[in-house]
């Protein structure tokens, strides 16, 4: 009976340790993602003429993984997008465009609450 209780305790400790390790890994992954988003935004806030090649390369890594651009832009065009892209932040309810507006830009939306 004592051996069974000890075995059960050991199993619970192991499960707790595994759960804590999984939670730690998840927190680290979320922090890495937030760090990448913050770096992306910092670069986009720089004036285009101040962007370095490493900046362009970091932006390109993001743009190159957005399926929308797959059949719409080649590597050269994607790099040009990375050079010219800007960061915009709008208040909730801000109309991004109105029906009939000319398409003079595209957006990569990092987060929103649709209305």
PABA-898436 format. One line per field, with one value per residue: x, y, z negated of N, C-alpha, C, O, CB in turn; residue number from 1; residue in one letter; chain. Coordinates in steps of 0.2 Angstrom, whole numbers. Atoms other than C-alpha are relative to their C-alpha. Glycine has a CB too. Layout:
BEGIN
n_x c(X,...)
n_y c(Y,...)
n_z c(Z,...)
ca_x c(X,...)
ca_y c(Y,...)
ca_z c(Z,...)
c_x c(X,...)
c_y c(Y,...)
c_z c(Z,...)
o_x c(X,...)
o_y c(Y,...)
o_z c(Z,...)
cb_x c(X,...)
cb_y c(Y,...)
cb_z c(Z,...)
num c(NUM,...)
residu c(A,...)
chaine c(A,...)
***
This chain:
BEGIN
n_x c(4,-4,-3,5,1,-7,0,5,-3,-5,3,3,-6,-2,5,0,-6,1,4,-4,-5,3,2,-6,-2,5,-1,-5,2,4,-5,-4,5,1,-6,0,5,-2,-5,4,3,-5,-3,5,0,-6,1,-3,-7,-4,0,-6,1,3,8,3,0,4,7,1,2,7,4,-1,4,7,3,3,-6,-3,1,1,-6,-6,-5,-2,6,1,-5,2,6,-4,-4,5,5,1,4,6,4,7,5,5,5,-3,2,-7,2,7,2,-2,-7,-5,-5,-7,-4,3,-1,-1,3,-3,5,6,6,5,6)
n_y c(-6,-6,0,-2,-7,-3,0,-4,-7,-1,-1,-7,-5,1,-3,-7,-3,0,-5,-7,0,-2,-7,-4,0,-4,-7,-2,-1,-6,-5,0,-3,-7,-3,-1,-5,-7,-2,-2,-6,-5,-1,-4,-7,-4,-3,5,-1,2,8,4,7,5,-2,2,8,2,-1,5,7,0,-1,6,5,-2,3,-5,-3,5,-1,-7,-3,4,-2,-7,-4,1,-4,-7,-1,-1,-7,-5,1,-4,2,-4,2,-4,1,5,-2,-4,4,1,-2,-1,3,-4,-3,3,4,-3,3,6,0,6,-1,4,1,-4,2,-2,-3)
n_z c(0,0,-7,-5,1,-3,-8,-3,1,-5,-6,0,-1,-7,-4,1,-3,-8,-1,1,-6,-6,1,0,-8,-4,1,-4,-7,0,0,-6,-5,2,-2,-7,-2,2,-4,-7,0,0,-6,-4,2,-3,-7,-5,-2,6,1,-2,-4,5,1,-6,1,5,-3,-6,2,2,-6,-4,3,-1,-6,-4,-4,-3,-8,-2,1,0,5,-1,2,7,4,-1,5,6,0,0,5,6,5,1,5,-1,5,-2,-4,-5,-6,-4,-7,-2,-6,-6,1,-3,4,0,5,3,7,4,6,6,5,-1,2,-5,1)
ca_x c(0,14,23,8,5,24,22,6,15,30,18,9,26,31,15,16,34,29,15,26,39,26,19,37,40,23,27,44,37,24,38,48,33,30,48,47,32,39,55,44,35,51,58,42,42,59,59,62,79,85,82,97,99,97,80,75,80,70,54,57,56,39,32,39,28,12,2,-6,11,15,7,7,25,42,58,63,45,44,60,54,38,50,59,43,31,25,17,0,-10,-29,-42,-56,-69,-57,-63,-47,-56,-72,-82,-75,-58,-44,-32,-16,-10,-12,-12,-4,-15,-6,-21,-39,-56,-68,-83)
ca_y c(0,12,7,10,27,32,26,36,52,49,48,64,73,67,73,90,92,88,100,114,110,111,128,135,130,138,154,154,152,165,177,173,177,193,198,195,205,220,219,219,234,243,241,247,262,267,279,268,277,272,253,242,226,216,226,222,203,202,210,198,183,188,194,178,168,177,166,182,187,170,173,192,196,189,191,208,215,207,216,232,230,228,244,254,246,257,254,261,260,265,267,254,257,267,263,256,259,264,255,262,268,265,252,261,250,233,229,215,215,210,211,218,217,217,228)
ca_z c(0,-4,12,22,14,18,36,38,30,42,57,52,50,67,75,66,72,90,89,82,96,109,102,101,120,125,116,124,141,138,133,148,159,150,152,170,172,162,173,189,183,178,195,203,193,200,215,231,234,217,219,220,230,214,211,229,226,210,219,234,223,217,234,242,231,235,248,255,263,270,288,287,284,288,277,284,282,264,259,266,256,241,245,247,234,219,203,200,184,184,171,170,183,194,212,221,238,245,259,276,269,280,274,270,256,248,230,219,204,188,177,178,172,187,187)
c_x c(4,4,-4,-1,7,0,-5,3,5,-3,-3,5,2,-5,0,6,-1,-5,3,5,-4,-3,6,1,-5,1,6,-1,-4,4,4,-4,-1,6,1,-4,2,6,-2,-2,5,3,-5,-1,6,-2,3,8,5,0,6,-2,-2,-7,-4,-1,-5,-8,-1,-2,-7,-4,1,-4,-7,-3,-2,5,2,-1,0,7,6,5,2,-6,-1,5,-1,-6,3,3,-5,-6,0,-4,-5,-4,-7,-4,-5,-5,2,-1,7,-1,-7,-2,2,6,4,5,7,4,-3,2,2,-2,3,-5,-6,-6,-5,-6,-5)
c_y c(6,1,3,8,4,0,5,8,1,2,7,5,0,4,8,3,1,6,7,1,2,7,4,0,4,7,2,1,6,7,1,3,7,4,1,5,7,2,2,7,6,2,4,7,5,3,-5,1,-2,-8,-3,-6,-5,2,-3,-8,-2,1,-5,-6,0,0,-7,-5,1,-3,5,2,-6,1,7,3,-4,3,7,4,-1,4,7,2,1,6,5,-1,5,-3,5,-3,4,-2,-5,4,5,-4,0,2,1,-3,5,3,-3,-3,2,-3,-7,0,-7,2,-4,-1,5,-3,3,3,-1)
c_z c(0,6,5,-1,3,7,3,-1,6,7,0,0,7,5,-1,3,7,1,-1,6,6,0,1,8,3,-2,4,7,1,0,6,6,-1,2,7,3,-2,5,7,0,-1,7,5,-2,2,7,5,1,-6,-1,3,3,-5,-2,6,-1,-5,3,5,-3,-2,6,4,-2,0,7,5,6,5,8,2,0,0,-5,0,-3,-8,-4,1,-5,-7,-1,-1,-6,-6,-5,-2,-6,0,-6,2,4,6,7,4,7,1,7,6,-1,5,-4,1,-5,-2,-7,-2,-7,-5,-5,1,-4,5,-2,5)
o_x c(3,5,-2,-2,6,2,-3,2,6,-1,-3,4,4,-3,-1,6,2,-3,2,6,-1,-3,5,3,-3,1,6,1,-4,3,5,-2,-1,6,3,-3,2,7,0,-1,5,4,-3,-3,5,-5,9,11,11,4,9,-7,-7,-11,-9,-6,-9,-12,-7,-6,-10,-9,-4,-5,-11,-1,-2,3,6,4,-2,7,6,3,2,-5,-3,3,0,-6,1,4,-4,-9,6,-8,-4,-4,-6,-4,-7,-7,-2,0,10,3,-11,3,0,8,4,6,10,10,-9,7,-1,1,2,-4,-5,-6,-7,-9,-11)
o_y c(11,6,6,11,10,5,8,12,7,6,10,10,6,8,11,8,5,9,11,7,7,11,10,6,8,11,8,6,9,11,7,8,11,10,7,9,12,8,7,11,11,8,9,11,11,0,-8,-3,-2,-10,-1,-8,-9,-3,-6,-11,-7,-3,-8,-10,-6,-4,-8,-10,-2,0,4,3,-4,0,8,9,-10,7,10,9,4,8,11,7,5,9,10,4,7,-8,11,-9,10,-7,-6,9,7,-10,5,5,-2,-4,11,6,-9,-1,1,-1,-8,3,-12,6,-10,-6,11,-9,9,1,1)
o_z c(4,9,10,4,6,10,8,4,8,11,6,4,9,9,3,6,10,6,3,8,10,5,4,10,8,3,6,11,6,3,8,9,4,4,9,7,2,7,10,4,2,8,8,3,2,11,3,2,-4,-6,8,3,-4,-3,5,1,-4,2,5,0,-2,7,7,2,-3,12,11,11,9,12,8,3,-3,-9,-5,-6,-11,-9,-4,-8,-11,-7,-5,-7,-8,-3,-2,-7,0,-9,8,2,10,8,6,10,-3,11,5,4,6,-10,6,-6,0,-9,0,-10,-5,-9,3,-5,5,-7,5)
cb_x c(-5,5,3,-7,-1,6,-2,-6,3,4,-6,-4,5,1,-7,0,6,-3,-7,4,4,-6,-3,6,0,-7,2,6,-4,-5,4,3,-7,-2,6,-1,-7,3,5,-5,-5,6,2,-7,-1,6,3,-4,1,-2,-6,5,7,4,0,3,7,1,0,6,5,-2,3,8,2,-1,-5,-2,5,-3,-6,-4,1,4,6,2,-6,0,7,-2,-5,5,4,-3,0,-2,4,-5,4,-3,-3,-3,-5,7,-5,2,3,-3,-7,-6,2,4,-1,-1,1,3,-6,8,-8,6,2,-1,-3,-1,1)
cb_y c(0,-1,-7,-3,2,-4,-7,-1,0,-6,-5,1,-2,-7,-3,1,-5,-7,0,0,-6,-5,1,-3,-7,-3,1,-5,-7,1,-1,-7,-4,1,-4,-7,-1,-1,-6,-5,1,-2,-7,-4,1,-4,7,1,7,3,-3,-1,-2,0,7,2,-2,4,7,0,-1,6,6,-2,-2,7,-5,6,3,-7,-4,3,5,1,-5,1,-3,-7,-2,2,-6,-6,1,0,-7,7,-1,1,0,-1,7,-3,5,1,4,-8,-4,7,-2,5,0,6,-8,8,4,-6,2,-2,0,5,0,2,3,-5,8)
cb_z c(-6,-6,2,-1,-7,-3,2,-4,-7,0,1,-7,-5,2,-2,-8,-2,2,-5,-7,1,1,-7,-3,2,-3,-8,-1,2,-5,-7,2,0,-7,-3,4,-3,-7,1,1,-6,-5,4,0,-8,0,0,6,2,-6,3,-7,3,-7,0,6,-1,-6,2,4,-7,-5,4,0,-7,-1,-2,-4,-4,-2,2,-5,-6,7,1,7,4,-2,3,7,0,-1,6,6,-2,2,-7,6,-7,6,-2,-7,-5,-1,4,0,5,0,0,0,-7,4,2,-1,-6,4,-4,1,1,-3,-7,7,-8,5,-2)
num c(1,2,3,4,5,6,7,8,9,10,11,12,13,14,15,16,17,18,19,20,21,22,23,24,25,26,27,28,29,30,31,32,33,34,35,36,37,38,39,40,41,42,43,44,45,46,47,48,49,50,51,52,53,54,55,56,57,58,59,60,61,62,63,64,65,66,67,68,69,70,71,72,73,74,75,76,77,78,79,80,81,82,83,84,85,86,87,88,89,90,91,92,93,94,95,96,97,98,99,100,101,102,103,104,105,106,107,108,109,110,111,112,113,114,115)
residu c(X,X,X,X,X,X,X,X,X,X,X,X,X,X,X,X,X,X,X,X,X,X,X,X,X,X,X,X,X,X,X,X,X,X,X,X,X,X,X,X,X,X,X,X,X,X,X,X,X,X,X,X,X,X,X,X,X,X,X,X,X,X,X,X,X,X,X,X,X,X,X,X,X,X,X,X,X,X,X,X,X,X,X,X,X,X,X,X,X,X,X,X,X,X,X,X,X,X,X,X,X,X,X,X,X,X,X,X,X,X,X,X,X,X,X)
chaine c(A,A,A,A,A,A,A,A,A,A,A,A,A,A,A,A,A,A,A,A,A,A,A,A,A,A,A,A,A,A,A,A,A,A,A,A,A,A,A,A,A,A,A,A,A,A,A,A,A,A,A,A,A,A,A,A,A,A,A,A,A,A,A,A,A,A,A,A,A,A,A,A,A,A,A,A,A,A,A,A,A,A,A,A,A,A,A,A,A,A,A,A,A,A,A,A,A,A,A,A,A,A,A,A,A,A,A,A,A,A,A,A,A,A,A)
***
